[in-house]
Amino acid sequence: MSYTEFPSGHPLSPTIWERELYAEAIQQTYVWSFMGSSNNSLLVRKDDFATKAGDKLILGLRTQLTGRGTTGDDTLHGNEESLVTQNDQFVINQLRHAVISKGRMSEQRVMFNMRTEAKEGLTDWFANRFDTWFFNQIGGATYQTDTAYTGFNSVAAVDANHILRPNTKTTDESLTTGDELNLTQIDRLVARLRQGSFASTGVMPIRPIKIKGGNYYVLFVHPNQVVGLRSQTSNAQWADLQRAHIQGGLTDIPLITGGDFVGIYNGVVIHQSEKVPMGVNSTSGAAVTNARRAVLCGAQAAMFGIGGDTPDDNKKFKWIEERFDYENQLGVSGYTIAGLKASAFNSARFGTFILPTYAPLV
């Protein structure tokens, strides 16, 4: 009887493993459920790099028309409105990591399979890195200057029109007891968004994410901020946060997934993540460890691009196996070409708003 076998190093073997690495690495990211290809997505995936050469993508944005228009038989010609366009850009780069065994004898002493553990380890590593990119970017973590941790794009400081601190505080380092996250701050921000108060500043409004006829924003908070929110919220209010989505029949909305979901309040879907960045010192630029920067996101809050030789998703990651030391040691590496950036136009945030609050380690 003859068997079909794919031993380690078989030409088809890397293809199978890189497919699994891509699928699992992307789907295990925290931000997977917020990613989509349409401009209605919170994290917009741009596939241009898969079909075009280059490491930089220029993105155009058309602002909304605001003119009065004409009525009746009034002349339209001569009363047209000019289209106003702006642009942003982001780059991608290669990201690689690898593991290597000590040798065949070391592999013999353990029960697990080296290749399987390598794939799972690399999967976790890539997923964790993509999430780190996302939160450093949207939170304005300018203290992180290594672009390997910021999606290969420098983190831009958050402009004054897109940041709101409690109790009229003007810097992250000034936040103290009494400046914890609470529902009043969320109400203030939502009121500002819905009343169009950005218009007076010339800042483009943050578009909500439209799902099944509803308009939603997503607020990412740190677990320490959740502690502050609970301490500032009555038991009845907290219970309302937990059951509002069930009573409203919203359990099938993609934004409401996973154990990191906190609740819904005033049209804001609240999620928690330990990767929500710390505050930023206004003078030194250092991290403010007692503060965390909650981030409210709407549509097109950030952009994610991934390159490759083909539009085929299964080819976006590369799996490479090599034998070293006279084939005694097995080395496994994975790499991809990708990048991530918070959306900004004319040096101003687009799609995100920062809520720094006092959130010390508990």
C-alpha positions in Angstrom: 0.0 0.0 0.0 1.3 3.4 -0.9 0.7 6.5 1.3 0.5 10.2 0.4 2.8 11.9 2.8 3.9 15.5 3.3 7.1 15.3 5.4 8.7 18.4 7.0 10.3 20.5 4.3 8.0 19.2 1.5 7.4 21.9 -1.1 3.7 22.0 -0.4 4.0 22.0 3.3 5.0 25.7 3.8 1.9 26.7 1.7 -0.4 24.9 4.0 1.2 26.3 7.1 1.3 29.9 5.9 -2.4 29.7 5.1 -3.1 28.7 8.6 -0.7 31.3 10.0 -2.5 34.1 8.1 -6.0 33.0 9.0 -5.3 32.4 12.7 -3.1 35.5 13.2 -5.6 37.9 11.8 -8.7 36.3 13.4 -7.1 36.1 16.8 -6.4 39.9 16.9 -8.6 41.9 19.2 -9.5 44.2 16.4 -10.7 41.5 14.0 -14.4 42.1 14.6 -13.9 45.9 13.9 -12.1 45.4 10.6 -13.7 45.6 7.2 -13.1 46.7 3.6 -15.8 49.4 3.5 -15.4 53.0 4.7 -18.2 52.2 7.2 -15.7 50.0 9.1 -13.9 51.2 12.2 -10.6 49.7 11.0 -10.6 49.9 7.2 -8.5 47.3 5.5 -6.9 48.6 2.3 -6.0 45.9 -0.2 -4.3 48.2 -2.7 -0.8 47.0 -1.7 -1.7 43.5 -3.0 -2.3 44.7 -6.5 0.0 47.7 -6.8 3.8 48.0 -6.2 5.0 50.5 -3.6 5.1 50.9 0.1 3.1 54.1 0.4 -0.7 54.6 -0.1 -2.2 58.1 -0.6 -5.8 58.2 0.6 -8.3 60.8 -0.6 -11.3 62.1 1.4 -14.1 64.2 0.1 -15.8 66.4 2.6 -19.6 66.6 2.7 -21.4 69.3 0.7 -22.8 72.1 2.8 -24.3 74.5 0.3 -28.0 75.7 0.4 -28.9 74.4 -3.0 -31.5 76.2 -5.2 -35.3 76.0 -5.1 -38.0 76.5 -7.6 -36.9 77.9 -10.9 -33.9 79.7 -9.4 -30.8 79.5 -11.6 -28.5 76.6 -10.6 -25.7 77.4 -13.0 -23.3 79.7 -11.2 -24.4 78.5 -7.8 -22.6 75.2 -7.9 -20.4 74.1 -4.9 -16.8 73.1 -5.2 -15.8 69.7 -4.1 -13.3 69.8 -1.2 -10.8 67.0 -1.0 -8.1 66.2 1.5 -5.6 63.4 1.8 -3.6 61.2 4.1 -1.0 58.6 3.6 0.5 55.6 5.3 3.3 53.1 4.6 3.8 49.4 5.1 7.0 47.5 5.9 8.2 43.9 6.4 7.6 42.3 9.8 9.4 39.1 10.6 9.9 36.8 13.5 11.3 33.3 14.0 11.9 30.5 16.4 14.6 27.8 16.4 15.1 24.5 18.2 18.2 23.6 20.1 18.4 20.4 18.1 16.8 17.0 17.5 17.7 15.7 21.0 15.9 18.6 22.6 12.9 18.0 20.5 13.0 14.3 21.5 12.6 15.2 25.2 9.2 16.9 24.9 5.8 15.7 23.8 4.9 18.7 21.6 5.6 19.1 17.9 8.1 21.8 17.1 6.4 23.0 14.0 2.9 23.1 15.6 4.3 25.1 18.6 6.2 27.4 16.3 3.0 28.2 14.3 1.0 28.8 17.5 3.7 31.0 18.9 4.1 33.0 15.8 0.3 33.3 15.5 0.1 34.8 19.0 3.0 37.1 18.3 1.6 38.6 15.1 -1.9 39.0 16.6 -0.5 40.7 19.6 1.7 43.0 17.5 -1.2 44.1 15.2 -3.3 44.9 18.3 -0.4 46.9 19.7 -0.2 48.9 16.4 -3.8 49.7 16.6 -4.0 51.0 20.1 -0.8 53.0 20.0 -2.0 54.7 16.9 -5.6 55.5 17.8 -4.6 56.5 21.4 -1.9 58.9 20.3 0.8 57.1 22.2 3.6 59.4 21.0 6.0 58.1 23.7 6.4 54.9 21.6 8.8 56.0 19.0 9.8 52.5 17.6 7.6 52.2 14.5 7.8 48.4 14.8 5.3 48.9 17.6 3.2 51.6 15.8 2.4 50.0 12.4 5.5 51.4 10.7 3.9 54.9 10.8 4.9 57.5 13.4 2.2 58.3 16.0 0.9 61.8 15.6 0.0 64.0 18.6 -3.7 64.4 19.1 -4.9 67.8 18.1 -6.8 69.9 20.7 -10.2 69.6 18.9 -10.2 65.8 19.4 -9.4 65.4 23.1 -11.6 65.9 26.1 -10.5 65.6 29.7 -12.7 65.6 32.8 -13.2 68.6 35.1 -11.6 71.1 32.6 -8.2 69.5 33.0 -5.8 70.5 30.2 -3.0 67.9 30.5 -2.8 64.2 31.1 -0.3 64.6 33.9 -2.8 66.8 35.8 -5.4 64.1 36.1 -5.9 62.9 39.7 -8.5 61.5 42.1 -12.0 62.7 40.9 -11.0 62.5 37.3 -12.0 58.9 36.7 -14.1 57.9 33.7 -17.8 58.3 34.3 -21.0 58.3 32.3 -21.3 62.1 32.4 -18.1 62.4 30.3 -19.5 60.0 27.7 -22.8 62.0 27.6 -20.8 65.2 27.1 -18.9 63.7 24.2 -21.9 62.1 22.5 -23.8 65.5 22.8 -20.9 67.2 21.1 -20.8 64.6 18.3 -24.6 64.7 17.7 -25.1 68.4 17.9 -22.4 69.0 15.3 -20.5 71.3 17.6 -17.4 70.5 15.6 -18.7 72.7 12.8 -17.7 75.9 14.5 -14.1 74.7 14.6 -13.9 73.6 11.0 -13.2 70.0 12.1 -14.9 67.2 10.3 -17.5 65.3 12.4 -16.9 61.7 13.4 -19.2 59.5 11.4 -20.9 56.8 13.4 -20.7 53.1 12.2 -24.0 52.2 10.6 -25.3 48.7 11.4 -28.8 47.4 10.7 -30.3 50.9 10.7 -28.5 52.0 13.9 -25.7 54.5 14.4 -23.0 53.4 16.8 -19.7 54.6 18.2 -17.2 52.3 19.9 -15.3 53.4 23.0 -12.2 51.4 24.0 -11.3 51.7 27.6 -8.6 50.3 29.8 -9.6 47.8 32.6 -8.4 50.4 35.2 -10.9 52.8 33.6 -13.6 50.2 33.9 -12.9 50.1 37.7 -13.3 53.8 37.8 -16.5 53.7 35.7 -18.0 51.1 38.0 -17.1 53.2 41.1 -18.7 56.3 39.6 -21.8 54.4 38.5 -24.7 53.2 40.5 -25.5 49.4 40.6 -28.7 50.1 38.6 -26.8 52.1 35.9 -24.2 49.3 35.6 -26.9 46.7 35.3 -28.5 48.8 32.5 -25.1 48.8 30.7 -25.0 45.1 30.8 -28.5 44.3 29.6 -29.3 47.1 27.2 -28.0 45.2 24.2 -30.0 42.1 25.1 -33.3 44.0 25.5 -32.6 45.9 22.3 -32.1 42.8 20.3 -28.5 43.8 19.4 -26.7 40.6 20.2 -26.1 39.8 16.5 -24.2 43.1 15.8 -20.6 42.4 15.1 -19.4 45.2 17.3 -20.8 43.3 20.3 -18.6 40.3 20.6 -16.2 38.6 23.0 -15.6 38.8 26.8 -14.1 42.3 26.5 -17.6 43.8 25.8 -18.5 46.0 28.7 -21.9 47.4 27.7 -23.8 49.9 25.6 -24.6 53.4 26.8 -26.1 56.3 24.8 -25.3 54.7 21.5 -21.7 54.0 22.5 -20.5 50.3 22.5 -17.9 50.0 25.3 -15.1 47.5 25.0 -12.1 47.1 27.3 -8.5 46.2 26.5 -5.3 46.3 28.5 -3.6 47.8 25.4 -5.4 51.1 25.7 -2.4 53.4 26.1 -1.2 55.5 29.0 -1.4 59.3 29.1 1.2 61.5 27.5 3.1 64.1 29.4 2.5 67.5 27.7 6.1 68.7 28.4 8.4 65.7 28.3 6.3 63.4 26.1 6.8 60.5 28.6 4.1 58.1 29.5 1.8 59.1 32.4 1.3 55.8 34.2 -1.6 57.0 36.3 -3.7 58.0 33.3 -5.2 56.0 30.4 -6.5 57.3 27.1 -9.9 55.9 26.3 -10.6 56.2 22.6 -14.0 56.8 21.0 -14.0 55.6 17.4 -16.4 56.0 14.5 -16.1 54.9 10.9 -12.7 55.1 9.2 -10.9 55.5 12.6 -7.8 53.8 11.3 -6.4 52.1 8.2 -4.7 48.7 7.9 -2.9 47.6 4.8 -1.2 44.3 4.1 0.9 43.6 1.0 1.9 40.5 -0.9 2.6 39.1 -4.4 -1.1 38.4 -4.9 -4.6 39.5 -3.8 -5.0 35.9 -2.4 -5.3 36.2 1.4 -3.6 32.9 1.8 -0.4 34.4 0.4 -0.2 37.4 2.7 2.0 35.6 5.2 5.1 33.6 4.4 6.1 30.4 6.2 9.8 29.4 5.9 11.5 26.4 7.4 15.2 25.8 7.4 17.6 23.3 8.9 20.8 24.4 10.5 23.9 22.7 11.9 23.9 19.8 9.5 20.1 19.6 9.7 20.1 19.1 13.5 18.3 22.4 14.3 14.9 23.4 12.9 14.2 27.1 12.4 10.8 28.4 11.5 10.0 32.0 10.5 7.0 33.9 9.4 6.8 37.3 7.8 4.3 39.7 6.3 4.3 43.1 4.8 1.8 45.4 6.6 1.2 48.7 8.2 -1.4 50.6 10.3 -2.2 54.2 10.9 -4.9 56.3 12.7 -6.8 58.4 10.1 -5.9 62.1 10.0 -6.5 64.8 7.5 -5.0 68.3 7.6 -3.1 67.3 10.7 -6.3 66.7 12.5 -7.8 63.4 13.7 -10.5 61.8 11.6 -12.8 59.2 13.2 -11.3 59.2 16.7 -11.7 61.2 19.9 -9.5 60.8 23.0 -10.9 60.7 26.6 -7.9 60.7 29.0 -8.9 59.9 32.6 -7.3 59.2 35.9 -6.8 55.4 36.0 -4.1 54.2 38.4 -3.0 50.6 38.8 -5.5 48.8 41.0 
